[in-house]
C-alpha cells in the first residue's frame, strides 16, 4: 500500500489540513486521541478516504522496563478505532527509575536516545516483539533526534537499525530531519546512515523543520523545513521510493498557504531525486521499485514468521536501567553527570527539557501564565530544576502552583488570590459541584476588579 504525501494532523491546524489539496493521509499523535471518540475533523477526513495513522510518543520501547500493557492496549484501541494500516512509535526511552533500580520513577517528557550498544539492542528487540504481539497492525519505529550521545557506543545508527530490523522484522519510520539533526549535533553522516540501514524496511518518512543555535540543531517542528533537510530527503529518495512522506509541524503553526508551500517543496525534491536516479532504478537498483513493493504497509510479516520474544540476557535490563536512570536523573533532578558524557551538552539538554515542560504546562493550564504573567516562565524553570516530572502534566501544573503559593508568591495579592482559587478548584478529591463553581466564578470576577 502506498501512503503518498501526508501531513501531521494537529487540532490547531485541523481546518487548514482539511483544506489542503493533494493530501493522501495524515498522522495523529495517538495519546492525544480519545480511545472511543474521534475529533470531527478526523471523522470528515476518513469519510473522504484519507488514511489516519496513530503516532505514539509514550511507550518508551527503548527503556529498560518491558512495555506497559495498558499503554499497548490504548495504542491498539486507537488503531482499531482508526482502521489504520499501521501504527508508529520511537526508538527512545522516556522514563527511568522504578523497581529495577529501587529508585523513584522519573519522566523525561521527551524522547531520549538509546545507547547504541548490544545490551540496549537486546532490550529494545524484546520490547519491540512484545509490542508487535500486542498490536493489531504492523509497527514502524522512528529514529530520533539527539542533543547528546552515549559514551562507549558499539554500533552506528545504521547498523543499530539494521540489527533491529533483522531480529524483529519491524518496519522503519525514517525521519530525515532527525538524521540532519544528528549530523549537526553528533557529527553523524546521514548518507552513511542511509547506506547502512535496510531501506526496504521503510514504511514512511518524516520531514520537519528546526533551528540552529550556538552550533546546536534543535528539532523544533516549529520552523520551516530547511534545504539541508530536503537534501537528506533527496539522498533517501536516491536509494528507495518511500511508500509515504509526511510533513510534521507541532508548534508556531503557519497559515495553510505556507504549509502547502512546504508540501510542494517536498514533492519537488522527490520528483527531482527520482529523475536524477531514474537510470539506476531502471537497471534494477536495490531499494527502488522492488524494495518499494516489499515495504507496502498492508502486508506485514506474519507473527509466526517472527522470532519469539525471548528474554534479554540476564542482567541486561538491570544494566540498562541503571545507566538510563543515572542519565535522566542528571537531566531532570540535577544529580552528577554520568561518566563519559559531554557536560555542556547535558546542560543544553537539561535546559531544553525544562523549557519544553514549561511550554506543555502552559498549554495544559493556560491560566497559570495568564495569572503570573512574565514571572511564569522563570518561576517554572526554577521549580523544574528541583522537582522532576513524575505524575503527568496536569499534576505538574498543580504542584507548580502549590510550590509558588508555599514560597509566598505571587507578590501581587490579587494574583495570589487568583492562583489560590485556581489551585483549590482543581486539587480537591473530586471536581467542585455546580454551586461551588458558580460561587468561585463570581468571586473570581470580584477579585479581578
Buried (B, 14 or more C-beta within 10 A) or exposed (E): BBBBBBBBBBEEBBEBBBEBEEBBBBBBBBBBBEEEEBBEBBEEBBEEEBBBBBBBBBBBBBBBBBBBEEBBEBBBBBBEBBEBBBBBBBBBBBBBBBEBBEBEBBBBBBBBBBBBBBBBBBBBBBBBBBBBEBBEBBBBBBBBBBBBBBEEBBBBBBBBBBBBBEBBBBBBBBBBBBBBBBBBBBEBBBBEBBEBBBBBBBBBBBBBBBEBEEEBBBBBBBBBBBEBBBBBBBBBBBBBBBBBBBBBBBEEBBEBEEBBBBBEBBEEBBEEBBEEBEEBBEEEBEBBEBBBEBBBBEEBEEEEEBEEBEEBEEEBBBBBBBBBBBBBBBBBBEEEBBEEBBEEBBEBBBBBBBBBBBBBBBEBBEBBBEBBEEBBBEBBBBBBBEBBBBEEBEEBBBBBBBBBBEEEBBEBEEBBBBBBBBBEBBEEEEEBEEEEEEEBEEEBEEBEE
